[in-house]
Amino acid sequence: MYSQDGVKLISAGSTAMAGASVIQSVAAAYLLTPDSYYMAMSCSSATATFLMIQTATALELRTMGVAQQATALPLPATFTLAAMAQTSLPLFGICSQSVI
């Protein structure tokens, strides 16, 4: 989780993939105050797959507040945004209680 100005607030660190078609979760206790934040993920595998929204354009994603960084593994303490080139959006998020 990053602040609006790109400072990493909390990270689960590197997490091994649980396997194909397996919902994966990590637990973290952190209080987010009302504000806007960036969620981030990175992956070291060229063959990893994620549940994605494929219908968005780069312009639509920018309009929704989506940003990307050219490369980041591990996720850095502060991010440097790159020009938006993605046209798909991985589905991931946060929850205020245990769901699994």
DOLO-237275 format. One record per residue: x, y, z of N, C-alpha, C, O in turn; residue in three letters; residue number from 1. Coordinates in steps of 0.001 Angstrom, whole numbers. Example, Ala and Ser with C-alpha at 12.3 -4.5 7.8 and 13.67 -1.06 7.14 Angstrom:
# DOLO-237275
+---------+---------+---------+---------+---------+---------+---------+---------+---------+---------+---------+---------+------+------+
!    n_xx !    n_yy !    n_zz !   ca_xx !   ca_yy !   ca_zz !    c_xx !    c_yy !    c_zz !    o_xx !    o_yy !    o_zz ! resn ! resi !
+---------+---------+---------+---------+---------+---------+---------+---------+---------+---------+---------+---------+------+------+
!   13190 !   -5690 !    7800 !   12300 !   -4500 !    7800 !   13200 !   -3300 !    7800 !   14236 !   -3319 !    8465 !  ALA !    1 !
!   12850 !   -2250 !    7080 !   13670 !   -1060 !    7140 !   12900 !      30 !    7870 !   13409 !    1138 !    8039 !  SER !    2 !
+---------+---------+---------+---------+---------+---------+---------+---------+---------+---------+---------+---------+------+------+
***
This chain:
# DOLO-237275
+---------+---------+---------+---------+---------+---------+---------+---------+---------+---------+---------+---------+------+------+
!    n_xx !    n_yy !    n_zz !   ca_xx !   ca_yy !   ca_zz !    c_xx !    c_yy !    c_zz !    o_xx !    o_yy !    o_zz ! resn ! resi !
+---------+---------+---------+---------+---------+---------+---------+---------+---------+---------+---------+---------+------+------+
!     850 !   -1154 !       0 !       0 !       0 !       0 !     900 !    1222 !       0 !    1851 !    1313 !     776 !  MET !    1 !
!     585 !    2155 !    -879 !    1367 !    3385 !   -1008 !     486 !    4601 !    -762 !    -713 !    4578 !   -1040 !  TYR !    2 !
!    1084 !    5650 !    -243 !     389 !    6924 !     -78 !     257 !    7583 !   -1451 !     866 !    7134 !   -2422 !  SER !    3 !
!    -530 !    8638 !   -1525 !    -704 !    9350 !   -2790 !     609 !    9903 !   -3325 !     779 !   10023 !   -4538 !  GLN !    4 !
!    1534 !   10241 !   -2439 !    2804 !   10783 !   -2906 !    3875 !    9714 !   -3111 !    5056 !   10032 !   -3252 !  ASP !    5 !
!    3460 !    8447 !   -3128 !    4350 !    7364 !   -3531 !    5202 !    6742 !   -2457 !    6185 !    6073 !   -2777 !  GLY !    6 !
!    4874 !    6929 !   -1205 !    5649 !    6345 !    -107 !    4997 !    5032 !     321 !    3795 !    4981 !     582 !  VAL !    7 !
!    5805 !    3972 !     388 !    5276 !    2672 !     809 !    4899 !    2718 !    2278 !    5711 !    3087 !    3126 !  LYS !    8 !
!    3656 !    2342 !    2574 !    3147 !    2357 !    3947 !    3201 !     978 !    4580 !    3523 !     840 !    5760 !  LEU !    9 !
!    2888 !     -38 !    3796 !    2858 !   -1408 !    4303 !    3085 !   -2356 !    3135 !    2678 !   -2079 !    2007 !  ILE !   10 !
!    3735 !   -3469 !    3417 !    4005 !   -4459 !    2380 !    3989 !   -5854 !    2997 !    4445 !   -6055 !    4122 !  SER !   11 !
!    3468 !   -6793 !    2256 !    3490 !   -8189 !    2698 !    4821 !   -8846 !    2338 !    5096 !   -9969 !    2757 !  ALA !   12 !
!    5643 !   -8144 !    1562 !    6912 !   -8725 !    1124 !    6677 !   -9785 !      62 !    5553 !   -9967 !    -406 !  GLY !   13 !
!    7722 !  -10472 !    -312 !    7593 !  -11524 !   -1320 !    6782 !  -12679 !    -755 !    6986 !  -13104 !     382 !  SER !   14 !
!    5859 !  -13177 !   -1567 !    4979 !  -14267 !   -1159 !    4947 !  -15300 !   -2267 !    4645 !  -14967 !   -3412 !  THR !   15 !
!    5252 !  -16546 !   -1949 !    5226 !  -17606 !   -2956 !    3798 !  -17819 !   -3435 !    2854 !  -17724 !   -2651 !  ALA !   16 !
!    3640 !  -18107 !   -4719 !    2310 !  -18368 !   -5266 !    1758 !  -19662 !   -4689 !    2491 !  -20635 !   -4515 !  MET !   17 !
!     471 !  -19668 !   -4395 !    -166 !  -20819 !   -3759 !    -467 !  -21936 !   -4752 !    -756 !  -23057 !   -4335 !  ALA !   18 !
!    -408 !  -21663 !   -6040 !    -706 !  -22668 !   -7052 !   -1774 !  -22164 !   -7999 !   -2400 !  -21132 !   -7754 !  GLY !   19 !
!   -1977 !  -22888 !   -9070 !   -2945 !  -22490 !  -10092 !   -4366 !  -22513 !   -9542 !   -4747 !  -23440 !   -8827 !  ALA !   20 !
!   -5131 !  -21511 !   -9872 !   -6549 !  -21411 !   -9509 !   -6798 !  -21434 !   -8005 !   -7854 !  -21885 !   -7561 !  SER !   21 !
!   -5857 !  -20960 !   -7230 !   -5987 !  -20918 !   -5779 !   -6070 !  -19457 !   -5342 !   -5203 !  -18653 !   -5685 !  VAL !   22 !
!   -7116 !  -19115 !   -4583 !   -7204 !  -17769 !   -4033 !   -6101 !  -17608 !   -3008 !   -5918 !  -18464 !   -2143 !  ILE !   23 !
!   -5382 !  -16534 !   -3101 !   -4263 !  -16319 !   -2198 !   -4507 !  -15075 !   -1367 !   -5049 !  -14085 !   -1857 !  GLN !   24 !
!   -4110 !  -15131 !    -120 !   -4263 !  -13968 !     746 !   -3065 !  -13859 !    1679 !   -2388 !  -14846 !    1967 !  SER !   25 !
!   -2823 !  -12657 !    2138 !   -1833 !  -12408 !    3174 !   -2507 !  -11526 !    4216 !   -3398 !  -10741 !    3888 !  VAL !   26 !
!   -2092 !  -11650 !    5450 !   -2691 !  -10865 !    6528 !   -1747 !   -9752 !    6948 !    -534 !   -9944 !    7033 !  ALA !   27 !
!   -2316 !   -8601 !    7206 !   -1536 !   -7473 !    7702 !   -2451 !   -6604 !    8553 !   -3606 !   -6375 !    8194 !  ALA !   28 !
!   -1953 !   -6132 !    9648 !   -2730 !   -5237 !   10514 !   -2192 !   -3826 !   10331 !   -1079 !   -3515 !   10753 !  ALA !   29 !
!   -2986 !   -2985 !    9704 !   -2589 !   -1604 !    9461 !   -3847 !    -773 !    9354 !   -4770 !   -1143 !    8629 !  TYR !   30 !
!   -3905 !     332 !   10054 !   -5069 !    1198 !   10019 !   -4881 !    2252 !    8938 !   -3968 !    3073 !    9019 !  LEU !   31 !
!   -5744 !    2231 !    7925 !   -5728 !    3238 !    6874 !   -6757 !    4305 !    7214 !   -7939 !    4007 !    7387 !  LEU !   32 !
!   -6310 !    5527 !    7306 !   -7229 !    6630 !    7553 !   -7906 !    7019 !    6242 !   -7379 !    6714 !    5172 !  THR !   33 !
!   -9056 !    7681 !    6296 !   -9730 !    8072 !    5053 !   -8804 !    8925 !    4171 !   -8342 !    9986 !    4590 !  PRO !   34 !
!   -8547 !    8460 !    2977 !   -7651 !    9123 !    2030 !   -7661 !    8306 !     747 !   -8415 !    7339 !     638 !  ASP !   35 !
!   -6858 !    8669 !    -199 !   -6672 !    7887 !   -1423 !   -5311 !    7208 !   -1343 !   -4334 !    7799 !    -883 !  SER !   36 !
!   -5261 !    5965 !   -1794 !   -4039 !    5178 !   -1721 !   -3823 !    4453 !   -3039 !   -4748 !    4303 !   -3836 !  TYR !   37 !
!   -2601 !    4010 !   -3260 !   -2277 !    3106 !   -4352 !   -2011 !    1731 !   -3764 !   -1270 !    1606 !   -2789 !  TYR !   38 !
!   -2609 !     701 !   -4345 !   -2242 !    -673 !   -4011 !   -1258 !   -1122 !   -5081 !   -1357 !    -706 !   -6235 !  MET !   39 !
!    -329 !   -1953 !   -4707 !     699 !   -2372 !   -5658 !     937 !   -3863 !   -5571 !     769 !   -4485 !   -4522 !  ALA !   40 !
!    1329 !   -4414 !   -6695 !    1766 !   -5807 !   -6728 !    2852 !   -5926 !   -7778 !    2885 !   -5160 !   -8741 !  MET !   41 !
!    3733 !   -6881 !   -7590 !    4747 !   -7191 !   -8583 !    4907 !   -8702 !   -8621 !    4512 !   -9406 !   -7691 !  SER !   42 !
!    5484 !   -9185 !   -9696 !    5621 !  -10631 !   -9862 !    6942 !  -10934 !  -10556 !    7316 !  -10264 !  -11518 !  CYS !   43 !
!    7637 !  -11936 !  -10068 !    8924 !  -12310 !  -10654 !    8797 !  -13429 !  -11682 !    9796 !  -13823 !  -12284 !  SER !   44 !
!    7605 !  -13941 !  -11891 !    7407 !  -15066 !  -12803 !    6817 !  -14607 !  -14132 !    5836 !  -13864 !  -14159 !  SER !   45 !
!    7407 !  -15045 !  -15215 !    6882 !  -14715 !  -16545 !    5667 !  -15570 !  -16890 !    4960 !  -15270 !  -17852 !  ALA !   46 !
!    5415 !  -16623 !  -16129 !    4304 !  -17524 !  -16442 !    3145 !  -17421 !  -15450 !    2152 !  -18135 !  -15586 !  THR !   47 !
!    3260 !  -16551 !  -14466 !    2180 !  -16387 !  -13479 !     940 !  -15822 !  -14165 !    1041 !  -15028 !  -15101 !  ALA !   48 !
!    -220 !  -16237 !  -13691 !   -1469 !  -15710 !  -14238 !   -2291 !  -15100 !  -13113 !   -2217 !  -15529 !  -11961 !  THR !   49 !
!   -3074 !  -14092 !  -13473 !   -3898 !  -13372 !  -12504 !   -5280 !  -13188 !  -13094 !   -5432 !  -13133 !  -14314 !  PHE !   50 !
!   -6286 !  -13092 !  -12245 !   -7624 !  -12729 !  -12698 !   -7558 !  -11273 !  -13130 !   -7149 !  -10408 !  -12356 !  LEU !   51 !
!   -7962 !  -11002 !  -14368 !   -7784 !   -9663 !  -14942 !   -9069 !   -9168 !  -15584 !   -9895 !   -9955 !  -16046 !  MET !   52 !
!   -9223 !   -7843 !  -15604 !  -10237 !   -7183 !  -16420 !   -9532 !   -6824 !  -17721 !   -8590 !   -6031 !  -17712 !  ILE !   53 !
!   -9969 !   -7388 !  -18829 !   -9282 !   -7205 !  -20103 !   -9901 !   -6132 !  -20993 !   -9346 !   -5840 !  -22053 !  GLN !   54 !
!  -11007 !   -5544 !  -20613 !  -11740 !   -4657 !  -21516 !  -11351 !   -3193 !  -21393 !  -11819 !   -2370 !  -22180 !  THR !   55 !
!  -10527 !   -2851 !  -20448 !  -10179 !   -1450 !  -20233 !   -9116 !    -994 !  -21232 !   -8296 !   -1791 !  -21690 !  ALA !   56 !
!   -9141 !     291 !  -21560 !   -8066 !     899 !  -22339 !   -7122 !    1608 !  -21379 !   -7467 !    1827 !  -20218 !  THR !   57 !
!   -5947 !    1963 !  -21849 !   -5001 !    2683 !  -20999 !   -5612 !    3990 !  -20510 !   -5408 !    4369 !  -19357 !  ALA !   58 !
!   -6352 !    4678 !  -21358 !   -7002 !    5931 !  -20959 !   -8039 !    5689 !  -19863 !   -8111 !    6454 !  -18902 !  LEU !   59 !
!   -8843 !    4628 !  -19999 !   -9838 !    4309 !  -18964 !   -9159 !    3989 !  -17636 !   -9625 !    4417 !  -16580 !  GLU !   60 !
!   -8072 !    3247 !  -17685 !   -7364 !    2905 !  -16456 !   -6791 !    4153 !  -15796 !   -6886 !    4295 !  -14576 !  LEU !   61 !
!   -6201 !    5060 !  -16568 !   -5690 !    6315 !  -16002 !   -6828 !    7112 !  -15370 !   -6653 !    7715 !  -14310 !  ARG !   62 !
!   -7992 !    7115 !  -16018 !   -9150 !    7837 !  -15488 !   -9595 !    7260 !  -14150 !  -10085 !    7996 !  -13292 !  THR !   63 !
!   -9431 !    5947 !  -13960 !   -9801 !    5293 !  -12706 !   -8724 !    5436 !  -11638 !   -8892 !    4932 !  -10528 !  MET !   64 !
!   -7624 !    6110 !  -11950 !   -6558 !    6297 !  -10976 !   -5515 !    5201 !  -10987 !   -4672 !    5139 !  -10093 !  GLY !   65 !
!   -5561 !    4329 !  -11994 !   -4585 !    3249 !  -12099 !   -3276 !    3825 !  -12640 !   -3284 !    4656 !  -13548 !  VAL !   66 !
!   -2174 !    3386 !  -12087 !    -854 !    3817 !  -12527 !      39 !    2591 !  -12625 !    -299 !    1524 !  -12113 !  ALA !   67 !
!    1164 !    2747 !  -13276 !    2099 !    1631 !  -13346 !    3515 !    2149 !  -13213 !    3824 !    3308 !  -13492 !  GLN !   68 !
!    4363 !    1227 !  -12770 !    5793 !    1487 !  -12697 !    6455 !     539 !  -13673 !    6025 !    -608 !  -13793 !  GLN !   69 !
!    7472 !     974 !  -14364 !    8091 !     157 !  -15407 !    8609 !   -1171 !  -14852 !    8384 !   -2220 !  -15455 !  ALA !   70 !
!    9280 !   -1135 !  -13739 !    9801 !   -2354 !  -13143 !    9991 !   -2136 !  -11641 !   10387 !   -1056 !  -11203 !  THR !   71 !
!    9706 !   -3163 !  -10873 !    9881 !   -3028 !   -9423 !    9774 !   -4387 !   -8749 !    8672 !   -4879 !   -8510 !  ALA !   72 !
!   10888 !   -4982 !   -8449 !   10902 !   -6219 !   -7677 !   12170 !   -6241 !   -6851 !   13257 !   -6376 !   -7411 !  LEU !   73 !
!   12071 !   -6115 !   -5565 !   10846 !   -5958 !   -4782 !   10270 !   -4548 !   -4946 !   10893 !   -3666 !   -5538 !  PRO !   74 !
!    9076 !   -4369 !   -4411 !    8462 !   -3052 !   -4475 !    9325 !   -2051 !   -3700 !    9739 !   -2334 !   -2576 !  LEU !   75 !
!    9597 !    -892 !   -4288 !   10505 !      65 !   -3658 !    9851 !     856 !   -2526 !    8630 !     841 !   -2371 !  PRO !   76 !
!   10664 !    1536 !   -1751 !   10165 !    2365 !    -654 !    9352 !    3540 !   -1187 !    8405 !    3981 !    -536 !  ALA !   77 !
!    9711 !    4050 !   -2357 !    8918 !    5076 !   -3040 !    8789 !    4665 !   -4495 !    9711 !    4080 !   -5063 !  THR !   78 !
!    7654 !    4966 !   -5099 !    7484 !    4564 !   -6494 !    7770 !    5708 !   -7458 !    7680 !    6887 !   -7116 !  PHE !   79 !
!    8120 !    5305 !   -8684 !    8304 !    6236 !   -9793 !    7365 !    5770 !  -10893 !    7567 !    4705 !  -11476 !  THR !   80 !
!    6345 !    6559 !  -11179 !    5347 !    6136 !  -12152 !    5874 !    6273 !  -13572 !    6649 !    7174 !  -13888 !  LEU !   81 !
!    5430 !    5352 !  -14412 !    5795 !    5341 !  -15829 !    4555 !    5667 !  -16650 !    3444 !    5703 !  -16121 !  ALA !   82 !
!    4747 !    5901 !  -17939 !    3615 !    6132 !  -18829 !    2735 !    4893 !  -18828 !    3236 !    3770 !  -18899 !  ALA !   83 !
!    1428 !    5094 !  -18748 !     479 !    3984 !  -18696 !     431 !    3281 !  -20045 !     101 !    3894 !  -21061 !  MET !   84 !
!     758 !    2003 !  -20052 !     729 !    1215 !  -21278 !    -209 !      19 !  -21156 !    -635 !    -540 !  -22167 !  ALA !   85 !
!    -533 !    -375 !  -19936 !   -1393 !   -1535 !  -19718 !   -2808 !   -1278 !  -20230 !   -3300 !    -151 !  -20197 !  GLN !   86 !
!   -3444 !   -2336 !  -20701 !   -4861 !   -2268 !  -21069 !   -5663 !   -3312 !  -20307 !   -6828 !   -3558 !  -20621 !  THR !   87 !
!   -5046 !   -3921 !  -19316 !   -5750 !   -4873 !  -18457 !   -5443 !   -4528 !  -17004 !   -4439 !   -3888 !  -16692 !  SER !   88 !
!   -6329 !   -4967 !  -16139 !   -6222 !   -4621 !  -14728 !   -6317 !   -5892 !  -13888 !   -7334 !   -6583 !  -13940 !  LEU !   89 !
!   -5269 !   -6218 !  -13108 !   -5371 !   -7388 !  -12225 !   -6351 !   -7103 !  -11096 !   -6381 !   -5997 !  -10556 !  PRO !   90 !
!   -7139 !   -8088 !  -10747 !   -8113 !   -7921 !   -9668 !   -7478 !   -8360 !   -8349 !   -7177 !   -9536 !   -8142 !  LEU !   91 !
!   -7288 !   -7393 !   -7478 !   -6797 !   -7662 !   -6129 !   -7264 !   -6533 !   -5243 !   -7623 !   -5466 !   -5741 !  PHE !   92 !
!   -7267 !   -6742 !   -3943 !   -7806 !   -5697 !   -3088 !   -7524 !   -5940 !   -1625 !   -6701 !   -6776 !   -1249 !  GLY !   93 !
!   -8238 !   -5178 !    -809 !   -8112 !   -5298 !     639 !   -9490 !   -5550 !    1238 !  -10518 !   -5260 !     627 !  ILE !   94 !
!   -9482 !   -6080 !    2413 !  -10737 !   -6390 !    3112 !  -10536 !   -6085 !    4594 !   -9437 !   -6233 !    5128 !  CYS !   95 !
!  -11600 !   -5662 !    5239 !  -11485 !   -5298 !    6647 !  -11693 !   -6473 !    7591 !  -11620 !   -6314 !    8809 !  SER !   96 !
!  -11953 !   -7652 !    7035 !  -12118 !   -8828 !    7883 !  -11685 !  -10072 !    7128 !  -11489 !  -10020 !    5914 !  GLN !   97 !
!  -11536 !  -11169 !    7816 !  -11111 !  -12421 !    7196 !  -12192 !  -12922 !    6245 !  -13369 !  -12960 !    6601 !  SER !   98 !
!  -11793 !  -13302 !    5044 !  -12753 !  -13812 !    4063 !  -12427 !  -15235 !    3633 !  -13209 !  -15844 !    2904 !  VAL !   99 !
!  -11324 !  -15765 !    4050 !  -10928 !  -17124 !    3631 !  -10829 !  -18008 !    4843 !  -10510 !  -19191 !    4720 !  ILE !  100 !
+---------+---------+---------+---------+---------+---------+---------+---------+---------+---------+---------+---------+------+------+
***
